[in-house]
Amino acid sequence: MTQASIDFTNYVLNKKIDIIGAGISNRPLVKLFYDHGCKEVTVRDAKDLPEDIKAAFTENGARVVCGSDYLQDISGGTTQSES
């Protein structure tokens, strides 16, 4: 394991992470965060996602929040990524 990987793991360990945008580039992030010890991952998107896309996220353990209020319950202190 590289130092960068160790640093990343230490940063996300036991944290709640929000991924903003359910685009193709963000899909692998759920597994990545859980593999590095993240406590909880939520995928958020302004659009309503097709059921197969939602299922792909939830099968990997993520919570999915969609629609116009998709950012409503973000409490701050989370890591965010945009697609």
MOPAC internal coordinates of N, CA, C and O (Angstrom, degrees):
PM7 1SCF
backbone

  N    0.0000 0     0.00 0     0.00 0    0    0    0
  C    1.4363 1     0.00 0     0.00 0    1    0    0
  C    1.5338 1   108.90 1     0.00 0    2    1    0
  O    1.2310 1   120.91 1   -47.67 1    3    2    1
  N    1.3221 1   115.86 1   132.33 1    3    2    1
  C    1.4552 1   120.16 1  -179.44 1    5    3    2
  C    1.5343 1   111.02 1   -78.05 1    6    5    3
  O    1.2310 1   120.81 1   -15.75 1    7    6    5
  N    1.3084 1   116.05 1   164.25 1    7    6    5
  C    1.4672 1   120.04 1   178.08 1    9    7    6
  C    1.5222 1   110.68 1   -62.13 1   10    9    7
  O    1.2310 1   120.30 1   142.64 1   11   10    9
  N    1.3313 1   117.03 1   -37.36 1   11   10    9
  C    1.4691 1   120.48 1   178.83 1   13   11   10
  C    1.5239 1   110.68 1   -62.55 1   14   13   11
  O    1.2310 1   120.44 1   139.73 1   15   14   13
  N    1.3165 1   116.76 1   -40.27 1   15   14   13
  C    1.4631 1   121.02 1   178.46 1   17   15   14
  C    1.5286 1   111.04 1   -66.80 1   18   17   15
  O    1.2310 1   120.42 1   139.63 1   19   18   17
  N    1.3066 1   116.81 1   -40.37 1   19   18   17
  C    1.4667 1   121.39 1   177.32 1   21   19   18
  C    1.5292 1   109.89 1   -63.73 1   22   21   19
  O    1.2310 1   120.49 1   135.32 1   23   22   21
  N    1.3213 1   116.66 1   -44.68 1   23   22   21
  C    1.4688 1   120.97 1   179.06 1   25   23   22
  C    1.5300 1   110.84 1   -61.86 1   26   25   23
  O    1.2310 1   120.57 1   137.13 1   27   26   25
  N    1.3406 1   116.52 1   -42.87 1   27   26   25
  C    1.4628 1   121.04 1   179.28 1   29   27   26
  C    1.5222 1   110.31 1   -62.14 1   30   29   27
  O    1.2310 1   120.47 1   134.05 1   31   30   29
  N    1.3354 1   116.71 1   -45.95 1   31   30   29
  C    1.4583 1   121.34 1   179.27 1   33   31   30
  C    1.5225 1   110.36 1   -59.82 1   34   33   31
  O    1.2310 1   120.20 1   134.68 1   35   34   33
  N    1.3094 1   117.22 1   -45.32 1   35   34   33
  C    1.4589 1   120.55 1   178.98 1   37   35   34
  C    1.5246 1   111.84 1   -61.95 1   38   37   35
  O    1.2310 1   120.45 1   146.14 1   39   38   37
  N    1.3244 1   116.74 1   -33.86 1   39   38   37
  C    1.4561 1   121.35 1  -178.83 1   41   39   38
  C    1.5297 1   112.52 1   -71.12 1   42   41   39
  O    1.2310 1   120.02 1   138.54 1   43   42   41
  N    1.3526 1   117.56 1   -41.46 1   43   42   41
  C    1.4664 1   120.62 1  -175.42 1   45   43   42
  C    1.5282 1   113.51 1   -95.42 1   46   45   43
  O    1.2310 1   119.96 1   170.75 1   47   46   45
  N    1.3041 1   117.69 1    -9.25 1   47   46   45
  C    1.4572 1   121.78 1  -176.84 1   49   47   46
  C    1.5314 1   111.24 1   -54.16 1   50   49   47
  O    1.2310 1   121.55 1   -55.96 1   51   50   49
  N    1.3304 1   114.64 1   124.04 1   51   50   49
  C    1.4732 1   122.98 1   177.97 1   53   51   50
  C    1.5197 1   114.90 1    61.87 1   54   53   51
  O    1.2310 1   119.93 1  -158.44 1   55   54   53
  N    1.3337 1   117.73 1    21.56 1   55   54   53
  C    1.4619 1   120.58 1   178.29 1   57   55   54
  C    1.5188 1   110.90 1  -100.37 1   58   57   55
  O    1.2310 1   121.43 1   -20.70 1   59   58   57
  N    1.3204 1   114.87 1   159.30 1   59   58   57
  C    1.4608 1   122.28 1   171.52 1   61   59   58
  C    1.5221 1   106.80 1   -95.67 1   62   61   59
  O    1.2310 1   120.79 1   -53.83 1   63   62   61
  N    1.3252 1   116.09 1   126.17 1   63   62   61
  C    1.4552 1   121.63 1  -174.62 1   65   63   62
  C    1.5237 1   109.83 1  -117.60 1   66   65   63
  O    1.2310 1   120.46 1   -44.35 1   67   66   65
  N    1.3268 1   116.73 1   135.65 1   67   66   65
  C    1.4577 1   122.59 1   172.64 1   69   67   66
  C    1.5129 1   108.76 1  -108.96 1   70   69   67
  O    1.2310 1   120.84 1   -49.85 1   71   70   69
  N    1.3149 1   116.00 1   130.15 1   71   70   69
  C    1.4575 1   122.21 1   175.26 1   73   71   70
  C    1.5227 1   106.07 1  -107.29 1   74   73   71
  O    1.2310 1   120.71 1   -61.84 1   75   74   73
  N    1.3249 1   116.26 1   118.16 1   75   74   73
  C    1.4529 1   121.20 1  -177.10 1   77   75   74
  C    1.5193 1   108.76 1   -95.22 1   78   77   75
  O    1.2310 1   121.02 1   -67.29 1   79   78   77
  N    1.3149 1   115.65 1   112.71 1   79   78   77
  C    1.4567 1   122.36 1  -178.43 1   81   79   78
  C    1.5184 1   110.83 1   102.41 1   82   81   79
  O    1.2310 1   121.18 1   -51.98 1   83   82   81
  N    1.3159 1   115.34 1   128.02 1   83   82   81
  C    1.4626 1   121.07 1  -177.24 1   85   83   82
  C    1.5229 1   111.65 1  -102.98 1   86   85   83
  O    1.2310 1   120.63 1  -150.84 1   87   86   85
  N    1.3227 1   116.40 1    29.16 1   87   86   85
  C    1.4591 1   120.51 1  -179.79 1   89   87   86
  C    1.5174 1   112.97 1   -69.21 1   90   89   87
  O    1.2310 1   121.16 1    -8.52 1   91   90   89
  N    1.2956 1   115.39 1   171.48 1   91   90   89
  C    1.4609 1   122.99 1  -177.39 1   93   91   90
  C    1.5252 1   111.92 1   -52.75 1   94   93   91
  O    1.2310 1   120.22 1   136.41 1   95   94   93
  N    1.3255 1   117.18 1   -43.59 1   95   94   93
  C    1.4705 1   119.89 1  -175.47 1   97   95   94
  C    1.5286 1   112.92 1   -68.93 1   98   97   95
  O    1.2310 1   119.62 1   156.77 1   99   98   97
  N    1.3139 1   118.32 1   -23.23 1   99   98   97
  C    1.4625 1   120.51 1  -179.83 1  101   99   98
  C    1.5281 1   113.55 1   -90.54 1  102  101   99
  O    1.2310 1   119.33 1   166.25 1  103  102  101
  N    1.2994 1   118.88 1   -13.75 1  103  102  101
  C    1.4678 1   121.50 1  -175.32 1  105  103  102
  C    1.5207 1   113.54 1   -59.77 1  106  105  103
  O    1.2310 1   118.27 1   139.44 1  107  106  105
  N    1.3195 1   120.90 1   -40.56 1  107  106  105
  C    1.4712 1   119.61 1   179.71 1  109  107  106
  C    1.5331 1   113.79 1   -72.17 1  110  109  107
  O    1.2310 1   120.09 1   168.87 1  111  110  109
  N    1.3321 1   117.43 1   -11.13 1  111  110  109
  C    1.4624 1   119.87 1  -175.44 1  113  111  110
  C    1.5242 1   113.30 1   -67.33 1  114  113  111
  O    1.2310 1   119.97 1   148.59 1  115  114  113
  N    1.3363 1   117.66 1   -31.41 1  115  114  113
  C    1.4695 1   119.83 1  -179.79 1  117  115  114
  C    1.5222 1   109.86 1   -57.54 1  118  117  115
  O    1.2310 1   120.53 1   127.47 1  119  118  117
  N    1.3131 1   116.58 1   -52.53 1  119  118  117
  C    1.4672 1   120.82 1   179.84 1  121  119  118
  C    1.5351 1   110.65 1   -63.15 1  122  121  119
  O    1.2310 1   120.68 1   137.67 1  123  122  121
  N    1.3145 1   116.30 1   -42.33 1  123  122  121
  C    1.4619 1   120.18 1   179.81 1  125  123  122
  C    1.5326 1   111.19 1   -57.44 1  126  125  123
  O    1.2310 1   120.53 1   130.47 1  127  126  125
  N    1.3271 1   116.58 1   -49.53 1  127  126  125
  C    1.4661 1   119.55 1  -179.43 1  129  127  126
  C    1.5224 1   111.91 1   -63.26 1  130  129  127
  O    1.2310 1   119.96 1   135.92 1  131  130  129
  N    1.3356 1   117.69 1   -44.08 1  131  130  129
  C    1.4691 1   119.32 1   178.67 1  133  131  130
  C    1.5211 1   111.48 1   -65.63 1  134  133  131
  O    1.2310 1   120.27 1   142.19 1  135  134  133
  N    1.3201 1   117.10 1   -37.81 1  135  134  133
  C    1.4742 1   120.20 1   178.10 1  137  135  134
  C    1.5266 1   111.69 1   -62.17 1  138  137  135
  O    1.2310 1   120.54 1   154.64 1  139  138  137
  N    1.3286 1   116.58 1   -25.36 1  139  138  137
  C    1.4625 1   121.16 1  -179.12 1  141  139  138
  C    1.5303 1   112.57 1  -100.11 1  142  141  139
  O    1.2310 1   120.22 1  -163.18 1  143  142  141
  N    1.3252 1   117.18 1    16.82 1  143  142  141
  C    1.4556 1   120.98 1   171.25 1  145  143  142
  C    1.5115 1   116.93 1    89.97 1  146  145  143
  O    1.2310 1   120.43 1  -165.25 1  147  146  145
  N    1.3236 1   116.79 1    14.75 1  147  146  145
  C    1.4558 1   119.82 1   177.85 1  149  147  146
  C    1.5281 1   109.88 1   -63.43 1  150  149  147
  O    1.2310 1   120.81 1   -36.63 1  151  150  149
  N    1.3129 1   116.06 1   143.37 1  151  150  149
  C    1.4659 1   122.50 1  -177.56 1  153  151  150
  C    1.5261 1   112.07 1   -78.25 1  154  153  151
  O    1.2310 1   120.07 1   137.11 1  155  154  153
  N    1.3222 1   117.46 1   -42.89 1  155  154  153
  C    1.4582 1   122.11 1  -175.80 1  157  155  154
  C    1.5241 1   109.51 1  -153.36 1  158  157  155
  O    1.2310 1   120.84 1   -41.75 1  159  158  157
  N    1.3460 1   116.00 1   138.25 1  159  158  157
  C    1.4586 1   121.27 1   177.27 1  161  159  158
  C    1.5276 1   108.28 1  -123.06 1  162  161  159
  O    1.2310 1   121.24 1   -48.50 1  163  162  161
  N    1.3290 1   115.24 1   131.50 1  163  162  161
  C    1.4560 1   121.43 1   174.13 1  165  163  162
  C    1.5174 1   108.33 1  -121.12 1  166  165  163
  O    1.2310 1   120.70 1   -51.70 1  167  166  165
  N    1.3303 1   116.27 1   128.30 1  167  166  165
  C    1.4618 1   122.38 1   176.24 1  169  167  166
  C    1.5204 1   106.89 1  -100.08 1  170  169  167
  O    1.2310 1   120.70 1   -52.34 1  171  170  169
  N    1.3277 1   116.27 1   127.66 1  171  170  169
  C    1.4638 1   121.73 1  -176.11 1  173  171  170
  C    1.5180 1   110.31 1  -123.09 1  174  173  171
  O    1.2310 1   121.00 1   -42.97 1  175  174  173
  N    1.3388 1   115.68 1   137.03 1  175  174  173
  C    1.4594 1   120.17 1   178.38 1  177  175  174
  C    1.5207 1   109.41 1  -149.16 1  178  177  175
  O    1.2310 1   120.50 1   -39.86 1  179  178  177
  N    1.3250 1   116.66 1   140.14 1  179  178  177
  C    1.4609 1   121.64 1   179.67 1  181  179  178
  C    1.5287 1   111.54 1   -67.82 1  182  181  179
  O    1.2310 1   120.35 1   152.44 1  183  182  181
  N    1.3145 1   116.94 1   -27.56 1  183  182  181
  C    1.4689 1   121.33 1  -179.23 1  185  183  182
  C    1.5267 1   109.72 1   -89.50 1  186  185  183
  O    1.2310 1   121.30 1   -28.53 1  187  186  185
  N    1.3235 1   115.11 1   151.47 1  187  186  185
  C    1.4583 1   119.30 1   172.08 1  189  187  186
  C    1.5267 1   106.96 1   -75.65 1  190  189  187
  O    1.2310 1   120.41 1   -51.60 1  191  190  189
  N    1.3049 1   116.83 1   128.40 1  191  190  189
  C    1.4639 1   121.25 1  -175.85 1  193  191  190
  C    1.5158 1   111.37 1   -91.34 1  194  193  191
  O    1.2310 1   120.36 1   -31.70 1  195  194  193
  N    1.3371 1   116.91 1   148.30 1  195  194  193
  C    1.4649 1   119.81 1   173.42 1  197  195  194
  C    1.5346 1   110.17 1   -60.61 1  198  197  195
  O    1.2310 1   120.67 1   -29.22 1  199  198  197
  N    1.3101 1   116.33 1   150.78 1  199  198  197
  C    1.4627 1   121.63 1  -176.64 1  201  199  198
  C    1.5298 1   112.80 1   -56.92 1  202  201  199
  O    1.2310 1   119.84 1   143.07 1  203  202  201
  N    1.3423 1   117.91 1   -36.93 1  203  202  201
  C    1.4694 1   119.47 1  -178.92 1  205  203  202
  C    1.5288 1   111.43 1   -66.94 1  206  205  203
  O    1.2310 1   120.05 1   146.84 1  207  206  205
  N    1.3178 1   117.51 1   -33.16 1  207  206  205
  C    1.4625 1   120.86 1   177.57 1  209  207  206
  C    1.5322 1   109.70 1   -71.59 1  210  209  207
  O    1.2310 1   120.56 1   135.48 1  211  210  209
  N    1.3336 1   116.54 1   -44.52 1  211  210  209
  C    1.4668 1   120.27 1   176.55 1  213  211  210
  C    1.5318 1   110.05 1   -57.68 1  214  213  211
  O    1.2310 1   120.87 1   135.42 1  215  214  213
  N    1.3244 1   115.95 1   -44.58 1  215  214  213
  C    1.4668 1   120.86 1  -178.66 1  217  215  214
  C    1.5275 1   111.07 1   -62.64 1  218  217  215
  O    1.2310 1   120.00 1   142.05 1  219  218  217
  N    1.3235 1   117.61 1   -37.95 1  219  218  217
  C    1.4655 1   120.37 1   179.32 1  221  219  218
  C    1.5317 1   110.83 1   -61.63 1  222  221  219
  O    1.2310 1   120.34 1   142.41 1  223  222  221
  N    1.3197 1   116.96 1   -37.59 1  223  222  221
  C    1.4655 1   120.35 1   178.15 1  225  223  222
  C    1.5317 1   111.18 1   -73.87 1  226  225  223
  O    1.2310 1   120.46 1   132.59 1  227  226  225
  N    1.3246 1   116.73 1   -47.41 1  227  226  225
  C    1.4621 1   119.49 1  -176.01 1  229  227  226
  C    1.5253 1   112.10 1   -68.17 1  230  229  227
  O    1.2310 1   120.03 1   148.77 1  231  230  229
  N    1.3195 1   117.56 1   -31.23 1  231  230  229
  C    1.4715 1   120.65 1   176.64 1  233  231  230
  C    1.5215 1   111.04 1   -63.38 1  234  233  231
  O    1.2310 1   120.68 1   153.29 1  235  234  233
  N    1.3161 1   116.31 1   -26.71 1  235  234  233
  C    1.4657 1   121.20 1   177.50 1  237  235  234
  C    1.5281 1   111.84 1   -91.68 1  238  237  235
  O    1.2310 1   120.28 1  -174.17 1  239  238  237
  N    1.3340 1   117.08 1     5.83 1  239  238  237
  C    1.4582 1   120.70 1   174.39 1  241  239  238
  C    1.5125 1   116.48 1    99.44 1  242  241  239
  O    1.2310 1   119.88 1   178.51 1  243  242  241
  N    1.3145 1   117.83 1    -1.49 1  243  242  241
  C    1.4640 1   120.43 1  -176.48 1  245  243  242
  C    1.5238 1   111.80 1   -83.87 1  246  245  243
  O    1.2310 1   121.81 1   -26.66 1  247  246  245
  N    1.2992 1   114.13 1   153.34 1  247  246  245
  C    1.4572 1   122.53 1   170.02 1  249  247  246
  C    1.5304 1   105.76 1   -91.84 1  250  249  247
  O    1.2310 1   119.96 1   -35.71 1  251  250  249
  N    1.3325 1   117.68 1   144.29 1  251  250  249
  C    1.4620 1   121.72 1  -179.39 1  253  251  250
  C    1.5239 1   108.96 1  -120.29 1  254  253  251
  O    1.2310 1   120.92 1   -50.93 1  255  254  253
  N    1.3432 1   115.85 1   129.07 1  255  254  253
  C    1.4650 1   122.21 1   177.69 1  257  255  254
  C    1.5262 1   107.14 1  -125.22 1  258  257  255
  O    1.2310 1   120.65 1   -58.09 1  259  258  257
  N    1.3377 1   116.36 1   121.91 1  259  258  257
  C    1.4683 1   121.21 1  -177.98 1  261  259  258
  C    1.5218 1   110.46 1  -129.47 1  262  261  259
  O    1.2310 1   121.72 1   -19.69 1  263  262  261
  N    1.3317 1   114.31 1   160.31 1  263  262  261
  C    1.4534 1   120.26 1   175.13 1  265  263  262
  C    1.5139 1   112.06 1   108.51 1  266  265  263
  O    1.2310 1   121.53 1     1.51 1  267  266  265
  N    1.3214 1   114.68 1  -178.49 1  267  266  265
  C    1.4600 1   120.46 1  -172.90 1  269  267  266
  C    1.5316 1   113.83 1   -63.70 1  270  269  267
  O    1.2310 1   120.02 1   156.33 1  271  270  269
  N    1.3147 1   117.57 1   -23.67 1  271  270  269
  C    1.4690 1   120.12 1   179.69 1  273  271  270
  C    1.5277 1   112.35 1  -103.29 1  274  273  271
  O    1.2310 1   120.37 1  -152.37 1  275  274  273
  N    1.3190 1   116.90 1    27.63 1  275  274  273
  C    1.4552 1   122.07 1  -174.36 1  277  275  274
  C    1.5303 1   114.13 1   -62.40 1  278  277  275
  O    1.2310 1   119.83 1   160.02 1  279  278  277
  N    1.3066 1   117.92 1   -19.98 1  279  278  277
  C    1.4730 1   121.37 1   179.24 1  281  279  278
  C    1.5300 1   112.66 1  -102.39 1  282  281  279
  O    1.2310 1   120.04 1  -177.10 1  283  282  281
  N    1.3108 1   117.53 1     2.90 1  283  282  281
  C    1.4519 1   122.04 1  -170.66 1  285  283  282
  C    1.5223 1   114.58 1   -58.53 1  286  285  283
  O    1.2310 1   118.98 1   136.73 1  287  286  285
  N    1.3118 1   119.54 1   -43.27 1  287  286  285
  C    1.4699 1   119.72 1  -173.22 1  289  287  286
  C    1.5232 1   114.45 1  -102.04 1  290  289  287
  O    1.2310 1   120.31 1  -158.15 1  291  290  289
  N    1.3228 1   117.02 1    21.85 1  291  290  289
  C    1.4623 1   119.19 1   174.03 1  293  291  290
  C    1.5277 1   107.54 1   -74.15 1  294  293  291
  O    1.2310 1   121.19 1   -52.56 1  295  294  293
  N    1.3226 1   115.33 1   127.44 1  295  294  293
  C    1.4596 1   119.02 1  -174.35 1  297  295  294
  C    1.5150 1   113.98 1  -101.05 1  298  297  295
  O    1.2310 1   119.58 1  -179.78 1  299  298  297
  N    1.3120 1   118.41 1     0.22 1  299  298  297
  C    1.4574 1   121.02 1  -179.29 1  301  299  298
  C    1.5195 1   111.34 1    93.37 1  302  301  299
  O    1.2310 1   121.15 1   -18.39 1  303  302  301
  N    1.3025 1   115.41 1   161.61 1  303  302  301
  C    1.4530 1   120.23 1   179.55 1  305  303  302
  C    1.5138 1   113.40 1    76.44 1  306  305  303
  O    1.2310 1   119.81 1  -164.51 1  307  306  305
  N    1.3216 1   117.97 1    15.49 1  307  306  305
  C    1.4576 1   120.60 1  -179.89 1  309  307  306
  C    1.5145 1   110.13 1  -102.91 1  310  309  307
  O    1.2310 1   120.83 1   -20.45 1  311  310  309
  N    1.2962 1   116.02 1   159.55 1  311  310  309
  C    1.4543 1   122.07 1   173.76 1  313  311  310
  C    1.5096 1   107.20 1   -89.48 1  314  313  311
  O    1.2310 1   120.13 1   -48.77 1  315  314  313
  N    1.3297 1   117.36 1   131.23 1  315  314  313
  C    1.4456 1   120.65 1  -177.49 1  317  315  314
  C    1.5141 1   110.31 1  -124.79 1  318  317  315
  O    1.2310 1   121.29 1   -35.63 1  319  318  317
  N    1.3198 1   115.13 1   144.37 1  319  318  317
  C    1.4570 1   121.29 1   176.61 1  321  319  318
  C    1.5082 1   107.89 1  -133.01 1  322  321  319
  O    1.2310 1   119.99 1   -41.58 1  323  322  321
  N    1.3019 1   117.63 1   138.42 1  323  322  321
  C    1.4493 1   120.91 1   178.96 1  325  323  322
  C    1.5142 1   108.75 1  -111.65 1  326  325  323
  O    1.2310 1   121.93 1   -35.79 1  327  326  325
  N    1.3319 1   113.90 1   144.21 1  327  326  325
  C    1.4718 1   118.57 1   176.88 1  329  327  326
  C    1.5009 1   111.00 1   -95.67 1  330  329  327
  O    1.2310 1   120.10 1   180.00 1  331  330  329

